């Protein structure tokens, strides 16, 4: 094996220009591989962060009490249970299991909420609004309202309200003004605008208002319990497993964000598949390039290979020499390409910090080791055909050429 390595290094070093171009071609292919990996991975994280970053990852609600069939025996009339009109599903035992949820590893934040629809009234103006009653210190627990404030404060009191910038603009509102909020229970309260936010999500900026839990209780005539509990996870990709665990522990309905974002997930899968296809083409290019170069080297070195065979070198030895050449080219080119990719992509901010319009490249998702290993494997496979061709050289035929 040591002699085979020496011969392989000698062959590679004897034609420095050809070897350099071959290694450069491999390096470019690997660079494309890691760049596409980082770009597709970063773009996926960027889209998910912008789409899911300000919504609940898991939402806990009371089990649905829609109409259910109670009796359907052939000899009796079917009996159907129908919940009363206007009846709300309420979590009345939230305080019992909330400490258990907050103690679970991987849960970043929880938020008890009372939600409902209503109208903001200002003079003759009337705008529909989705009201969220939250704890005073947890306005930003799920959506980063505090980080997207453009005026005022993100802390609610029993007499204050926080609204989106689009809604404020439509009604001509500003911090400190008093508005009337009317709920769908026909309860009306005067509230002071404490803050205005702009998250960049239309449903939040144009239709959502935050009030305190106490204010929401009076608005929606709810003496006890909450409408739901929203949960923020450290890893939003684990939402489905957490939802299953929470549902099993509490007996309540736990809905992961993935259930209501099927189209986004389909788009991300299609994007990933496109990236994998591009990476596969880059590997195929590497394999073809290495195979072509080594085949050319085989024909150029036929007399030398014939001399080796005449001096007793076995066919296996010749095959090993050319396979080692392929491995060395793949390894050197792979390391250079991966290193170049890391250096080029390092200055780009990670997707969590990327600004609008920037290129969301995630240097952490470059798949550097995978790229090098696949390149070495591809180069080794590419060298087999030239190696077999070299091993079949007849010393008698080529030495005299």
C-alpha positions in Angstrom: 0.0 0.0 0.0 2.9 2.4 0.8 4.5 1.8 -2.6 1.1 2.3 -4.3 0.8 5.7 -2.5 4.3 6.7 -3.6 3.4 5.9 -7.2 0.1 7.7 -7.0 1.8 10.9 -5.6 4.5 10.6 -8.3 1.9 10.5 -11.0 0.0 13.4 -9.6 3.1 15.5 -9.2 4.5 14.8 -12.6 1.8 16.8 -14.3 1.2 19.6 -11.9 -1.0 21.7 -14.3 -3.3 18.8 -15.0 -3.5 17.8 -11.3 -4.1 21.5 -10.3 -6.9 21.9 -12.8 -8.5 18.6 -11.7 -8.3 19.6 -8.0 -9.7 23.0 -8.8 -12.6 21.5 -10.6 -13.4 19.3 -7.7 -13.0 22.2 -5.3 -15.5 24.3 -7.3 -18.0 21.4 -7.3 -17.7 21.0 -3.5 -18.0 24.8 -3.1 -21.3 24.7 -5.1 -22.4 21.8 -2.9 -21.8 23.5 0.4 -23.1 26.8 -0.9 -26.4 25.3 -2.0 -26.7 23.5 1.3 -26.2 26.7 3.3 -28.5 28.7 1.0 -31.4 26.2 1.0 -31.1 25.5 4.7 -30.8 29.3 5.5 -33.7 30.2 3.2 -35.8 27.5 4.9 -34.9 28.9 8.4 -35.5 32.4 7.2 -39.0 31.6 5.9 -40.0 29.6 8.9 -38.7 32.3 11.3 -40.6 35.0 9.4 -43.7 32.9 9.2 -43.7 31.0 12.4 -41.4 33.1 14.6 -44.3 35.2 15.9 -47.0 32.6 16.4 -47.6 29.8 18.9 -45.7 26.6 18.3 -48.2 24.5 20.3 -51.7 25.7 21.2 -53.6 24.0 24.1 -57.4 24.2 24.0 -60.3 22.5 25.6 -61.6 19.5 23.6 -64.2 20.4 21.0 -67.8 20.0 22.0 -69.3 20.1 18.6 -72.5 18.1 17.8 -72.0 14.4 18.6 -74.2 11.4 18.0 -75.3 9.9 21.3 -77.7 7.2 20.3 -78.1 5.5 16.9 -79.7 2.2 17.6 -81.9 0.9 14.7 -85.1 0.8 17.0 -84.6 4.3 18.4 -84.4 7.8 17.0 -80.8 9.2 16.9 -80.0 11.7 19.6 -77.6 14.5 18.9 -75.9 16.7 21.5 -75.6 20.3 20.2 -73.7 22.9 22.2 -75.5 26.0 23.0 -75.2 29.0 20.7 -72.5 31.3 21.9 -71.1 28.7 24.3 -67.3 29.0 24.6 -64.7 26.3 25.1 -62.9 27.2 28.3 -59.8 25.7 30.0 -60.9 25.8 33.6 -58.0 23.7 35.0 -55.1 25.6 33.4 -53.6 26.5 36.8 -53.3 22.8 37.6 -51.0 21.7 34.8 -49.4 25.1 33.9 -46.4 24.5 36.3 -45.8 21.1 34.8 -45.7 22.6 31.3 -43.3 25.4 32.3 -41.0 22.8 33.9 -40.7 20.8 30.7 -37.3 21.0 28.9 -37.5 22.7 25.6 -40.5 24.9 26.4 -39.3 28.5 26.2 -42.5 30.3 27.3 -46.2 29.8 28.0 -49.0 32.3 27.7 -52.5 32.0 29.1 -54.9 33.9 26.9 -58.6 34.9 26.6 -59.4 35.5 23.0 -62.4 36.8 21.1 -63.6 39.1 18.4 -64.7 42.7 18.8 -64.7 46.2 17.4 -62.6 49.3 18.0 -64.9 52.4 18.0 -63.6 55.9 17.4 -66.2 58.4 16.6 -68.0 57.2 13.6 -65.2 54.8 12.7 -65.6 51.1 13.5 -62.9 48.5 12.8 -63.1 44.7 13.5 -60.4 43.4 15.8 -59.2 40.1 17.2 -58.7 40.6 21.0 -56.0 38.8 22.9 -56.1 39.0 26.7 -52.7 38.2 28.1 -50.8 38.4 31.4 -49.2 41.8 31.8 -45.6 40.6 31.7 -46.2 38.1 28.9 -47.3 40.3 26.0 -44.1 39.3 24.1 -43.9 35.7 25.3 -45.2 34.4 21.9 -45.0 37.3 19.5 -42.0 39.7 20.0 -44.3 42.7 20.4 -41.7 44.5 22.6 -39.0 44.2 19.9 -41.4 45.6 17.2 -42.8 48.5 19.1 -42.8 51.8 17.2 -44.4 53.8 20.0 -45.3 53.5 23.6 -45.0 50.4 25.9 -45.7 46.7 25.6 -47.0 46.3 29.1 -50.8 46.0 29.5 -52.9 47.3 32.4 -56.6 46.9 33.1 -57.3 50.2 31.3 -54.8 50.0 28.4 -54.7 48.4 24.9 -51.8 47.7 22.5 -52.6 47.7 18.7 -50.9 47.1 15.4 -49.5 49.9 13.2 -51.8 49.2 10.3 -54.9 49.4 12.5 -53.6 52.6 14.1 -53.0 54.1 10.7 -56.5 53.2 9.4 -58.2 54.8 12.4 -55.8 57.7 12.8 -54.8 56.6 16.3 -51.7 57.3 18.4 -50.3 56.4 21.9 -52.3 58.1 24.7 -55.6 58.3 22.9 -58.7 56.8 24.3 -60.8 54.3 22.3 -63.8 52.2 23.0 -63.5 48.4 22.6 -66.7 46.5 22.1 -66.6 42.7 22.4 -68.8 40.2 20.6 -70.6 39.8 23.9 -71.8 43.4 23.5 -69.6 44.6 26.4 -67.9 47.9 25.8 -64.9 49.5 27.6 -62.9 52.6 27.3 -59.2 51.9 27.0 -56.1 54.0 26.6 -53.6 53.1 23.7 -50.4 52.1 25.5 -48.4 51.0 22.6 -48.3 50.5 18.8 -46.3 47.7 17.2 -45.4 46.6 13.7 -44.4 43.0 13.4 -44.7 42.8 9.6 -47.4 40.1 9.8 -50.6 41.5 8.3 -53.0 39.6 10.6 -51.2 41.0 13.7 -50.6 44.5 12.4 -54.1 45.2 11.0 -56.4 43.1 13.2 -54.9 42.2 16.6 -55.1 44.0 19.9 -53.6 43.0 23.2 -55.3 43.8 26.5 -54.8 42.5 30.1 -56.4 39.2 31.2 -58.7 41.1 33.7 -59.9 43.4 30.9 -60.6 40.4 28.6 -62.6 38.7 31.4 -64.9 41.6 31.7 -65.1 42.1 27.9 -66.0 38.4 27.2 -68.0 37.8 30.4 -65.6 35.0 31.5 -65.5 34.6 35.3 -62.8 31.8 35.4 -60.5 29.8 33.2 -58.9 30.9 29.9 -59.5 30.3 26.3 -56.2 28.7 25.5 -52.5 28.4 26.4 -50.0 29.2 23.8 -46.5 27.6 24.0 -43.2 28.7 22.5 -40.5 26.0 22.0 -36.7 26.2 21.7 -37.0 24.0 18.7 -40.1 24.7 16.6 -39.4 21.6 14.5 -40.3 19.5 17.6 -43.8 20.9 17.8 -45.6 17.7 16.7 -43.8 15.5 19.4 -44.5 18.1 22.1 -48.1 18.4 21.1 -48.5 14.6 21.4 -46.8 14.6 24.8 -48.9 17.5 26.1 -52.2 16.0 24.9 -51.3 12.7 26.5 -50.5 14.3 29.8 -53.4 16.8 30.0 -56.1 15.1 28.0 -56.6 18.4 26.2 -56.4 19.4 22.6 -52.8 20.3 21.7 -52.3 21.6 18.2 -48.8 22.1 16.6 -48.1 24.9 14.3 -47.5 22.5 11.5 -51.1 21.4 11.4 -52.2 24.9 10.1 -49.2 25.5 7.9 -49.3 22.6 5.5 -48.7 24.8 2.5 -45.6 26.3 4.0 -44.2 22.8 4.8 -44.9 21.6 1.3 -43.1 24.6 -0.1 -40.1 23.9 2.2 -40.0 20.2 1.1 -40.1 21.2 -2.5 -37.3 23.7 -1.9 -35.2 21.1 -0.2 -35.7 18.6 -3.0 -34.6 21.2 -5.5 -31.5 21.8 -3.5 -30.7 18.1 -3.2 -31.1 17.8 -7.0 -28.6 20.6 -7.6 -26.2 19.0 -5.1 -26.5 15.7 -6.9 -25.6 17.3 -10.2 -22.5 18.9 -8.7 -21.4 15.5 -7.4 -22.1 13.9 -10.9 -19.9 16.7 -12.4 -17.1 15.9 -10.0 -17.3 12.1 -10.8 -17.3 12.8 -14.6 -14.3 15.2 -14.2 -12.2 12.8 -12.2 -13.0 9.9 -14.4 -12.1 11.8 -17.6 -8.8 13.1 -16.2 -7.7 9.7 -14.9 -8.7 8.0 -18.2 -6.5 10.5 -20.0 -3.7 9.8 -17.5 -4.1 6.1 -18.2 -3.6 6.5 -21.9 -0.7 8.8 -21.5 1.1 6.5 -19.1 0.5 3.2 -20.9 4.3 2.7 -21.5 5.0 3.3 -17.8 2.3 1.0 -16.7 3.6 -1.6 -19.1 7.1 -1.3 -17.5 5.5 -1.7 -14.0 3.7 -4.8 -15.2 6.9 -6.2 -16.8 8.7 -5.8 -13.4 6.1 -7.9 -11.7 3.5 -5.4 -10.6 0.2 -7.1 -10.3 -3.0 -5.9 -11.8 -4.4 -5.3 -8.3 -1.4 -3.0 -7.6 -2.1 -0.9 -10.7 -5.8 -0.6 -9.7 -4.8 0.5 -6.2 -2.4 3.2 -7.6 -5.2 4.8 -9.7 -7.8 4.4 -7.0 -5.5 6.2 -4.6 -5.0 9.0 -7.1 -8.8 9.4 -7.3 -9.1 9.4 -3.5 -6.3 12.0 -3.1 -7.8 14.3 -5.8 -11.2 14.0 -4.1 -9.8 14.6 -0.6 -7.7 17.6 -1.5 -10.3 19.2 -3.7 -13.0 18.4 -1.2 -11.2 20.0 1.7 -10.2 23.1 -0.4 -13.8 23.5 -1.7 -15.4 23.1 1.8 -12.8 25.5 3.3 -13.4 28.1 0.6 -17.1 27.8 1.1 -16.8 28.4 4.8 -14.6 31.4 4.3 -16.9 32.9 1.7 -20.1 32.4 3.7 -18.9 33.3 7.1 -19.4 37.1 6.7 -23.1 36.5 6.0 -25.4 36.9 9.0 -27.3 33.9 10.2 -31.0 33.7 9.1 -32.2 34.8 12.6 -30.3 38.1 12.2 -30.8 38.5 8.4 -32.6 41.7 7.4 -35.2 42.0 4.7 -33.7 41.8 1.2 -30.5 40.1 2.4 -29.2 36.7 1.3 -30.3 34.2 4.0 -27.2 32.0 4.0 -26.7 29.8 7.0 -23.0 28.9 7.3 -23.9 26.3 9.9 -25.8 24.2 7.4 -23.0 23.9 4.8 -22.8 20.1 5.2 -19.0 20.4 5.0 -18.1 16.9 6.2 -20.8 15.3 4.1 -19.5 17.2 1.1 -16.0 16.0 1.6 -17.0 12.4 2.3 -19.3 12.2 -0.7 -16.6 13.8 -2.9 -14.0 11.3 -1.8 -16.4 8.4 -2.4 -17.4 9.8 -5.8 -13.8 10.3 -6.8 -12.9 6.8 -5.7 -15.8 5.4 -7.8 -14.8 7.6 -10.7 -11.3 6.1 -10.6 -12.4 2.5 -10.8 -13.0 2.6 -14.6 -9.6 4.1 -15.4 -7.9 1.8 -12.9 -9.4 -1.3 -14.6 -8.3 0.1 -18.0 -4.8 0.5 -16.7 -4.7 -3.0 -15.2 -5.6 -4.5 -18.6 -2.5 -3.0 -20.3 -0.4 -5.7 -22.0 3.3 -5.0 -21.3 4.4 -6.6 -24.6 2.2 -4.3 -26.6 2.9 -0.9 -25.0 6.6 -1.0 -24.0 7.8 -0.7 -27.6 5.4 2.2 -28.4 
